[in-house]
Amino acid sequence: MGLPLIVNVVELLRWPGTTKDILATVEVSDFEFEDARVADVPISINLHLESLSNGVAVSGAATAHWQGECRRCLAPLTQMMIVDLSELYQAVPEDPDAYEIVNDQINLLPMVRENVLVAIPLGPLCREDCPGFCPQCGADLSEGACGCDTSIKDPRWSALEGLKGNLPD
């Protein structure tokens, strides 16, 4: 079986303006992510290729799943994300961000891989108002208040407390 997402673009390169659509579902193992945040769910890819005078423009979207933990309460998360794709392939890359066309073929796998990895959130939240844990006792505040005294003040701020009310607004 051939490698997934290797596309022959000979016909596209002959006539600028020629288009080609690609719909594919690729196993996560084919991408070799080596990142535990990418869930082991096949990635759906919907791409539109258009020939330009200086290369091939690729646009579309990939649907992938990521997994991780909430940065505040450590609850496990698994979510789907849609990654917008827009890249340029050139036989002789003039643009530093362009991918290379090799032997009249483009390999879409590295491009999709990079865009999916960049789209995974670095500090995900289970919800925007997640309270996290109590800094004093470690109780999960999403389950309810813990009863700790929150009036304790840090003595390092006492110099600033003395200025409170003495300065004009």
C-alpha positions in Angstrom: 0.0 0.0 0.0 1.3 3.5 -0.9 1.9 6.2 1.6 -1.2 8.2 2.5 -1.5 11.8 1.3 1.2 11.6 -1.4 -0.4 13.4 -4.4 0.8 13.4 -8.0 0.5 17.0 -9.2 1.8 16.6 -12.8 -1.6 17.6 -14.3 -2.0 20.5 -11.9 1.4 21.9 -12.7 0.7 21.9 -16.5 -2.2 24.4 -16.3 -2.5 27.1 -13.7 -6.0 27.3 -12.3 -6.5 23.5 -12.4 -8.0 22.2 -9.1 -8.2 18.9 -7.3 -10.1 17.9 -4.2 -8.9 15.3 -1.7 -11.0 13.6 1.0 -9.2 11.2 3.2 -9.2 9.6 6.6 -5.7 8.8 7.9 -4.7 6.7 10.9 -2.8 8.6 13.6 0.0 6.1 13.5 0.8 7.2 9.9 1.6 10.7 11.1 4.2 9.5 13.7 3.2 12.3 16.1 5.2 11.0 19.0 3.0 13.3 21.2 0.6 11.8 23.8 -1.8 14.8 23.4 -3.0 13.5 20.0 -5.8 11.0 20.6 -5.7 7.7 18.7 -8.7 8.6 16.5 -8.3 8.7 12.7 -7.9 12.2 11.3 -10.3 13.3 8.6 -8.9 15.6 5.9 -10.7 17.7 3.3 -8.3 19.5 1.0 -8.6 21.7 -2.1 -5.5 21.9 -4.3 -5.2 24.7 -6.9 -2.4 25.1 -9.4 -0.7 28.5 -9.4 1.9 29.9 -11.8 4.6 29.3 -9.1 3.3 26.2 -7.3 0.3 24.6 -5.8 -1.9 26.2 -3.1 -3.4 23.8 -0.6 -6.4 24.8 1.6 -8.9 23.0 3.6 -9.3 21.5 7.1 -8.4 18.5 9.2 -10.5 17.1 12.0 -8.5 15.6 14.8 -9.0 14.7 18.5 -6.7 15.8 21.3 -6.5 14.7 24.9 -5.0 16.2 28.0 -5.7 17.5 31.5 -7.3 20.7 32.6 -4.6 23.1 33.8 -6.5 24.1 36.9 -8.2 20.9 38.2 -6.4 18.2 36.3 -9.6 16.6 35.0 -9.0 14.5 31.9 -10.1 16.1 28.6 -10.7 14.7 25.1 -11.9 17.1 22.5 -12.3 17.3 18.8 -10.7 20.2 16.9 -11.0 21.5 13.3 -7.7 22.7 12.0 -7.7 25.1 9.1 -5.0 24.4 6.5 -3.6 26.9 4.0 -0.1 26.2 2.6 1.9 26.6 -0.6 4.0 23.9 -2.4 6.7 24.9 -4.9 9.1 23.0 -7.1 11.9 25.4 -6.0 10.7 27.0 -2.8 10.9 30.8 -3.1 8.8 31.4 0.0 10.6 30.2 3.2 7.3 28.7 4.5 6.6 26.8 1.3 6.8 23.0 1.1 8.8 21.4 -1.7 7.3 19.6 -4.7 9.5 16.5 -5.2 9.4 14.5 -8.5 6.0 16.1 -9.4 4.5 14.8 -6.1 3.5 16.6 -2.9 3.5 14.9 0.5 0.7 16.4 2.5 1.4 14.3 5.6 4.1 16.6 7.1 2.0 19.7 6.5 -1.1 18.2 8.2 1.1 16.9 11.0 2.7 20.3 11.8 -0.6 22.1 11.7 -2.4 19.6 14.0 0.5 19.8 16.5 0.4 23.6 16.5 -3.3 23.7 17.0 -3.4 21.6 20.2 -4.0 23.9 23.2 -1.0 24.2 25.5 -3.0 24.9 28.7 -6.5 23.5 28.2 -9.4 24.2 30.6 -12.3 21.9 31.2 -14.4 25.1 31.3 -13.6 28.8 31.3 -14.7 29.3 35.0 -12.9 26.3 36.4 -11.9 27.2 40.0 -9.2 24.6 40.2 -7.8 23.6 43.7 -7.6 25.5 47.0 -4.1 26.8 47.3 -4.1 26.1 51.1 -5.7 22.7 51.5 -5.8 21.3 47.9 -9.5 20.7 47.8 -11.2 20.6 44.4 -13.2 23.9 44.4 -15.4 22.7 41.6 -17.0 20.3 44.1 -17.7 23.1 46.5 -16.1 25.5 48.9 -13.5 24.1 51.2 -13.9 26.3 54.3 -10.3 27.7 54.3 -9.8 31.2 55.7 -9.1 33.3 52.6 -8.5 36.5 54.7 -4.9 35.4 55.3 -2.6 38.1 53.8 0.9 37.8 52.6 3.2 39.9 54.8 5.4 40.8 51.8 2.5 43.1 50.6 2.2 45.0 53.8 4.2 48.0 52.5 1.7 48.4 49.7 -1.3 47.9 52.1 0.0 51.0 54.0 -0.2 53.1 50.8 -3.9 52.0 50.2 -6.1 55.1 50.6 -3.2 57.5 50.8 -2.7 58.0 47.1 -5.0 59.8 44.7 -6.9 57.6 42.2 
